[in-house]
Amino acid sequence: MGECPVCGAKVPVGQGAVEGELLACPECGTELEVTGLNPVTLAEAPQEEEDWGE
């Protein structure tokens, strides 16, 4: 179980989770990245820029 850095909600993290895995907060919907496993730490996932084929 991790904690959302945006809203503080508990975020379930599966046993097979790996660093870099992306999850969504069940409370606020923010996309989160697993940044550590022992203990579980989460950070807001970086936003990917759309290049729209340019």
N, CA, C and O atoms as CSV, one atom per row, in Angstrom:
chain,resi,resn,atom,element,x,y,z
A,1,MET,N,N,0.858,-1.183,0.000
A,1,MET,CA,C,0.000,0.000,0.000
A,1,MET,C,C,0.898,1.237,0.000
A,1,MET,O,O,1.821,1.348,0.807
A,2,GLY,N,N,0.617,2.149,-0.902
A,2,GLY,CA,C,1.362,3.402,-0.954
A,2,GLY,C,C,0.436,4.567,-0.644
A,2,GLY,O,O,-0.760,4.378,-0.425
A,3,GLU,N,N,0.987,5.759,-0.628
A,3,GLU,CA,C,0.189,6.954,-0.359
A,3,GLU,C,C,0.327,7.917,-1.516
A,3,GLU,O,O,1.436,8.203,-1.967
A,4,CYS,N,N,-0.810,8.425,-2.003
A,4,CYS,CA,C,-0.813,9.376,-3.107
A,4,CYS,C,C,-0.171,10.685,-2.649
A,4,CYS,O,O,-0.596,11.258,-1.646
A,5,PRO,N,N,0.852,11.169,-3.371
A,5,PRO,CA,C,1.498,12.418,-2.976
A,5,PRO,C,C,0.632,13.646,-3.266
A,5,PRO,O,O,0.943,14.745,-2.806
A,6,VAL,N,N,-0.445,13.467,-4.022
A,6,VAL,CA,C,-1.309,14.585,-4.377
A,6,VAL,C,C,-2.427,14.761,-3.358
A,6,VAL,O,O,-2.641,15.863,-2.852
A,7,CYS,N,N,-3.157,13.656,-3.049
A,7,CYS,CA,C,-4.314,13.794,-2.156
A,7,CYS,C,C,-4.172,13.041,-0.836
A,7,CYS,O,O,-5.002,13.205,0.058
A,8,GLY,N,N,-3.120,12.209,-0.700
A,8,GLY,CA,C,-2.894,11.500,0.560
A,8,GLY,C,C,-3.679,10.211,0.708
A,8,GLY,O,O,-3.622,9.581,1.764
A,9,ALA,N,N,-4.413,9.799,-0.323
A,9,ALA,CA,C,-5.196,8.570,-0.249
A,9,ALA,C,C,-4.290,7.348,-0.274
A,9,ALA,O,O,-3.171,7.405,-0.784
A,10,LYS,N,N,-4.777,6.250,0.276
A,10,LYS,CA,C,-4.050,4.983,0.224
A,10,LYS,C,C,-4.231,4.392,-1.172
A,10,LYS,O,O,-5.350,4.285,-1.675
A,11,VAL,N,N,-3.110,4.008,-1.791
A,11,VAL,CA,C,-3.129,3.449,-3.138
A,11,VAL,C,C,-2.646,1.999,-3.055
A,11,VAL,O,O,-1.524,1.743,-2.618
A,12,PRO,N,N,-3.500,1.040,-3.477
A,12,PRO,CA,C,-3.054,-0.354,-3.434
A,12,PRO,C,C,-1.957,-0.616,-4.467
A,12,PRO,O,O,-2.083,-0.252,-5.636
A,13,VAL,N,N,-0.881,-1.256,-4.007
A,13,VAL,CA,C,0.242,-1.601,-4.890
A,13,VAL,C,C,0.396,-3.115,-4.806
A,13,VAL,O,O,0.600,-3.660,-3.722
A,14,GLY,N,N,0.299,-3.793,-5.939
A,14,GLY,CA,C,0.347,-5.256,-5.970
A,14,GLY,C,C,1.695,-5.817,-5.541
A,14,GLY,O,O,2.705,-5.113,-5.568
A,15,GLN,N,N,1.707,-7.090,-5.142
A,15,GLN,CA,C,2.923,-7.762,-4.705
A,15,GLN,C,C,3.970,-7.809,-5.812
A,15,GLN,O,O,5.168,-7.778,-5.530
A,16,GLY,N,N,3.533,-7.883,-7.071
A,16,GLY,CA,C,4.461,-7.982,-8.175
A,16,GLY,C,C,4.867,-6.639,-8.756
A,16,GLY,O,O,5.415,-6.581,-9.857
A,17,ALA,N,N,4.606,-5.567,-8.035
A,17,ALA,CA,C,4.916,-4.227,-8.539
A,17,ALA,C,C,6.419,-4.063,-8.741
A,17,ALA,O,O,7.225,-4.658,-8.024
A,18,VAL,N,N,6.782,-3.247,-9.729
A,18,VAL,CA,C,8.187,-2.960,-10.001
A,18,VAL,C,C,8.384,-1.456,-10.048
A,18,VAL,O,O,7.446,-0.710,-10.332
A,19,GLU,N,N,9.614,-1.003,-9.767
A,19,GLU,CA,C,9.904,0.424,-9.861
A,19,GLU,C,C,9.643,0.889,-11.288
A,19,GLU,O,O,9.991,0.208,-12.252
A,20,GLY,N,N,9.030,2.048,-11.404
A,20,GLY,CA,C,8.705,2.592,-12.719
A,20,GLY,C,C,7.307,2.233,-13.182
A,20,GLY,O,O,6.834,2.774,-14.182
A,21,GLU,N,N,6.632,1.328,-12.474
A,21,GLU,CA,C,5.268,0.951,-12.839
A,21,GLU,C,C,4.329,2.134,-12.614
A,21,GLU,O,O,4.494,2.895,-11.661
A,22,LEU,N,N,3.347,2.280,-13.497
A,22,LEU,CA,C,2.380,3.373,-13.376
A,22,LEU,C,C,1.076,2.853,-12.802
A,22,LEU,O,O,0.597,1.783,-13.178
A,23,LEU,N,N,0.507,3.628,-11.882
A,23,LEU,CA,C,-0.760,3.307,-11.239
A,23,LEU,C,C,-1.612,4.565,-11.248
A,23,LEU,O,O,-1.103,5.669,-11.440
A,24,ALA,N,N,-2.916,4.392,-11.038
A,24,ALA,CA,C,-3.797,5.552,-10.910
A,24,ALA,C,C,-4.332,5.601,-9.489
A,24,ALA,O,O,-4.712,4.571,-8.932
A,25,CYS,N,N,-4.365,6.787,-8.900
A,25,CYS,CA,C,-4.920,6.950,-7.553
A,25,CYS,C,C,-6.421,6.709,-7.621
A,25,CYS,O,O,-7.100,7.300,-8.461
A,26,PRO,N,N,-6.957,5.844,-6.747
A,26,PRO,CA,C,-8.396,5.569,-6.772
A,26,PRO,C,C,-9.245,6.757,-6.310
A,26,PRO,O,O,-10.443,6.802,-6.591
A,27,GLU,N,N,-8.641,7.716,-5.606
A,27,GLU,CA,C,-9.389,8.868,-5.103
A,27,GLU,C,C,-9.400,10.040,-6.076
A,27,GLU,O,O,-10.465,10.542,-6.436
A,28,CYS,N,N,-8.194,10.485,-6.510
A,28,CYS,CA,C,-8.137,11.700,-7.337
A,28,CYS,C,C,-7.837,11.421,-8.802
A,28,CYS,O,O,-7.935,12.322,-9.635
A,29,GLY,N,N,-7.467,10.161,-9.134
A,29,GLY,CA,C,-7.235,9.802,-10.523
A,29,GLY,C,C,-5.876,10.199,-11.071
A,29,GLY,O,O,-5.608,9.997,-12.256
A,30,THR,N,N,-5.007,10.764,-10.225
A,30,THR,CA,C,-3.677,11.163,-10.676
A,30,THR,C,C,-2.871,9.932,-11.075
A,30,THR,O,O,-2.915,8.909,-10.391
A,31,GLU,N,N,-2.138,10.028,-12.179
A,31,GLU,CA,C,-1.266,8.936,-12.590
A,31,GLU,C,C,-0.010,8.987,-11.736
A,31,GLU,O,O,0.647,10.024,-11.643
A,32,LEU,N,N,0.320,7.860,-11.110
A,32,LEU,CA,C,1.441,7.781,-10.181
A,32,LEU,C,C,2.466,6.773,-10.657
A,32,LEU,O,O,2.131,5.802,-11.334
A,33,GLU,N,N,3.718,7.011,-10.296
A,33,GLU,CA,C,4.800,6.098,-10.638
A,33,GLU,C,C,5.364,5.507,-9.354
A,33,GLU,O,O,5.587,6.225,-8.379
A,34,VAL,N,N,5.596,4.189,-9.354
A,34,VAL,CA,C,6.236,3.541,-8.209
A,34,VAL,C,C,7.714,3.927,-8.244
A,34,VAL,O,O,8.422,3.599,-9.196
A,35,THR,N,N,8.179,4.625,-7.204
A,35,THR,CA,C,9.574,5.078,-7.178
A,35,THR,C,C,10.418,4.303,-6.176
A,35,THR,O,O,11.640,4.455,-6.146
A,36,GLY,N,N,9.787,3.483,-5.366
A,36,GLY,CA,C,10.519,2.656,-4.410
A,36,GLY,C,C,9.641,1.512,-3.954
A,36,GLY,O,O,8.414,1.610,-3.993
A,37,LEU,N,N,10.272,0.413,-3.516
A,37,LEU,CA,C,9.493,-0.763,-3.125
A,37,LEU,C,C,9.630,-1.135,-1.658
A,37,LEU,O,O,8.770,-1.846,-1.137
A,38,ASN,N,N,10.658,-0.691,-0.977
A,38,ASN,CA,C,10.833,-1.083,0.415
A,38,ASN,C,C,11.361,0.091,1.229
A,38,ASN,O,O,12.573,0.199,1.410
A,39,PRO,N,N,10.503,0.972,1.725
A,39,PRO,CA,C,9.037,0.899,1.643
A,39,PRO,C,C,8.523,1.380,0.288
A,39,PRO,O,O,9.259,1.978,-0.497
A,40,VAL,N,N,7.236,1.105,0.030
A,40,VAL,CA,C,6.609,1.560,-1.214
A,40,VAL,C,C,6.521,3.075,-1.201
A,40,VAL,O,O,5.980,3.662,-0.264
A,41,THR,N,N,7.051,3.709,-2.239
A,41,THR,CA,C,6.917,5.156,-2.390
A,41,THR,C,C,6.365,5.448,-3.775
A,41,THR,O,O,6.696,4.773,-4.750
A,42,LEU,N,N,5.525,6.457,-3.840
A,42,LEU,CA,C,4.888,6.847,-5.091
A,42,LEU,C,C,5.175,8.308,-5.359
A,42,LEU,O,O,5.314,9.102,-4.429
A,43,ALA,N,N,5.263,8.666,-6.641
A,43,ALA,CA,C,5.443,10.052,-7.051
A,43,ALA,C,C,4.522,10.307,-8.232
A,43,ALA,O,O,4.150,9.383,-8.955
A,44,GLU,N,N,4.159,11.563,-8.419
A,44,GLU,CA,C,3.329,11.911,-9.554
A,44,GLU,C,C,4.104,11.572,-10.830
A,44,GLU,O,O,5.255,11.978,-10.989
A,45,ALA,N,N,3.470,10.829,-11.734
A,45,ALA,CA,C,4.141,10.413,-12.970
A,45,ALA,C,C,4.387,11.632,-13.844
A,45,ALA,O,O,3.545,12.526,-13.920
A,46,PRO,N,N,5.545,11.671,-14.508
A,46,PRO,CA,C,5.813,12.790,-15.415
A,46,PRO,C,C,4.824,12.775,-16.580
A,46,PRO,O,O,4.471,11.716,-17.099
A,47,GLN,N,N,4.391,13.951,-16.975
A,47,GLN,CA,C,3.467,14.058,-18.108
A,47,GLN,C,C,4.253,13.913,-19.393
A,47,GLN,O,O,5.269,14.581,-19.586
A,48,GLU,N,N,3.786,13.041,-20.272
A,48,GLU,CA,C,4.453,12.884,-21.555
A,48,GLU,C,C,3.940,13.920,-22.510
A,48,GLU,O,O,2.734,14.148,-22.609
A,49,GLU,N,N,4.851,14.548,-23.214
A,49,GLU,CA,C,4.483,15.572,-24.172
A,49,GLU,C,C,4.002,14.918,-25.474
A,49,GLU,O,O,4.620,13.974,-25.967
A,50,GLU,N,N,2.915,15.419,-26.013
A,50,GLU,CA,C,2.411,14.939,-27.300
A,50,GLU,C,C,3.130,15.703,-28.392
A,50,GLU,O,O,3.219,16.930,-28.332
A,51,ASP,N,N,3.649,14.996,-29.398
A,51,ASP,CA,C,4.316,15.713,-30.481
A,51,ASP,C,C,3.420,15.806,-31.721
A,51,ASP,O,O,3.756,16.504,-32.678
A,52,TRP,N,N,2.289,15.108,-31.705
A,52,TRP,CA,C,1.309,15.177,-32.781
A,52,TRP,C,C,1.943,14.994,-34.156
A,52,TRP,O,O,1.494,15.589,-35.136
A,53,GLY,N,N,2.998,14.162,-34.228
A,53,GLY,CA,C,3.611,13.828,-35.499
A,53,GLY,C,C,4.490,14.908,-36.099
A,53,GLY,O,O,4.859,14.830,-37.271
A,54,GLU,N,N,4.827,15.909,-35.311
A,54,GLU,CA,C,5.661,17.007,-35.830
A,54,GLU,C,C,7.131,16.655,-35.791
A,54,GLU,O,O,7.970,17.462,-36.190
